[in-house]
Amino acid sequence: MFCRNCGKELTGSPEICPECGAKPMRGTSFCSNCGAPTTELTEICPKCGARVAGKVVAKAGGTWMPLTAGILDLVAGVPALIIGIALAAGLGMFGALIGGLGGIPGLGAIMGAIAVPMIIFAIIAIVGGVFAIRRRIWGLALAGSICALFCAWFLGIPAIVFTIMGKKHFK
C-alpha cells in the first residue's frame, strides 16, 4: 500500500502516514496500489490499472447542483437577451410608428431603459450559466445566477440556491 498524498510505501494499514502525516487514502497525488503519480481526476491508475480509491466517493452527491444552476441561468438569460434585443431594435420602428400617430412622449426612453439593462443582465446570466455548467469560477457563476434573478425571478432564485450549495464542486 502507498500513501496517496506523498507516495511513500506503507507497511500494513496505518491511520496516518509516517512520512507526511496525512491520512494515507485522503490524497489524490499517487496510486495506493503501485505508488504511480495520479491527479484528482484519475479514476484508473495508468501504470497498474487499479481503481484509484476515493475518487468516486469524494465527488459523488451534489455535482448536479452547479449543472442545474447553469441550465436555469441559460433558460432565464437566452429569452431575456432575445427580448432585450427585440426591444432595442424596435425602438426605431416603434418610434416612427407612434410618432406618426401623434406619439407618446418618452416611449423611446422608456423602452431603452428596459432594453439595455435587460441585455446586460441576460449576457451576464448566460456567461455565468456556462461557467456554472463547467464548474469554473464560482463568483462568476453566482453573478450569473443573480442576474438570472432579474431576467426571470422564478428561475433565478433556485439558480442562486443551487450555485451557493454547489460551491465546493467548483475549481
N, C-alpha and C positions, 0 to 999 in steps of 0.2 A: 504494500500500500504506500502511496506517495501523498504528501501534503498538496492540496490543490492551491494553496496560497504561495508557498515558496518552492515546491517541487522536491523537497528532501524526502528520501526514502525513510519510511517509518517502520518500526518493529511493533507488531501487534496492532491494536486499535486504540491509541491514546486519545484522550479527550482534548488535549492541547498539544500542538506541535512543539517539540523542544527547540527547534531551530528559530521559528518566527513568532511563536506564542499565540498563533491563531488556531481556531478550531479547524482541523485538517480538511473537512469536507465543505467549508464555507467559501473558500476561494474559487476563482474561475480561471486561474492562470496556467494550471498544469492538470494533466490527466491523473486521476487517482490510481489507475491500473498500471501505467507504464512510466509516468512522470514526464511525458511529452508536453511541450508548450501548447496551450489552448487559449481561446478567447471566451468571453462571456456568451457569445453566440454559438459556440461549438456544441453540437449535440452528440456527435460520434467522433471519437479520437481518430485523427488521420493516421496515426502510427500503428495502433493495436486494434482499432475497430470497436473498442469498448464504449458503451453508452456513458457519457460524462454525467456523473451523479449530480443532482441538484438543479440542473438546467431547467427541466420542465416544471418542477415544483416551485422554483423561485419565480418563474414568470406566469404561472397559472393564476387565474382569478383576477378579474378587473381589467384585463387588456382590452376588453370590449368597450370600456368607458371612453377612452380617447377616440376610438373609431366612431362610436355613436355621436360623440360631441362634434367631431369633424363633419359627419354627414348632416347633422342638424344645422351646423353653420352654413354648409353649402346649400341646403334646401331653403334656408332663410335668405341667404345672400344672393343667389343667382336670380330669383324672381325680382328681388328688390333692385338689383342692378338693371335688369331689363326695363322695369317700370320707371326707374330714375332716368335712364337714357331716353325712354319714350317721352317722358315729361320734358326733358331738356330739349329734345328735338322738336317737340310740339310747341315750344314757346313761340317760334316764328310763325308757324301755321295758325295757332290759336289766336295770336296777337293780331294777325291780319284779318282773320275771320271775324273776331269780336270787334276789332277796330272798325270794320266796315258796317257793323250793326250798331254803331254808336259807342261801343267799347265799355268795358268795365275797368275803371281806373285801378291801376296797381295789380292787375291779374298776372301780368308777366313777372313782376317782382315776387308775387306770392308763389307762383309755380317754380321760379328759380330758387326761392328759399326752401322749397320742398325737395326739388330735384338734386341740387348739389350735395347737401348732406346725405341724402339717400344713396347717391352713387358712392360717396366716400365710405359710409358705413358698410355698404354692400361689398366693396372691394376688400376692406379690412376683414369682414366676416369670411369671405371666400379664401383669402390668403391664410387666415387663422385656421379655417377648416382643413386646408391642405396640410398645414403644419401639425394639426391635431391627428389627422389620419396617419401621417408619417411618424408621429410621436417625437417630434423635434421642437425645440424652443417653446417650452411651456408658457412663458409670458406672452408670446405672440399668439399662441393658441387660445389663451384666456382672453386676450384683447379681441380676437375674432369672435369668441362666444359673447362677449359683452356687446360688440357691435351687432351681432345677430339679434340681440335683445331689442335693438332699435329697429331692426328690419321686420321682425315678427316675434313679438314678446313670448308667444306660446311655444316657440321653438328655442328662443334664446335662454329662457330660464333653465330648462333641462340641460342645454348645452353647457351653460356655466357650471351647473352642479356636476355633470359628468367630467368636465375638464378639471375641476378642482379635485374631485375624488380620484381621478386617474393620474394625478401629478407624478406619482412615483414611477410611472411607466414611461415618462419622457426622458430623453437623453439631452 
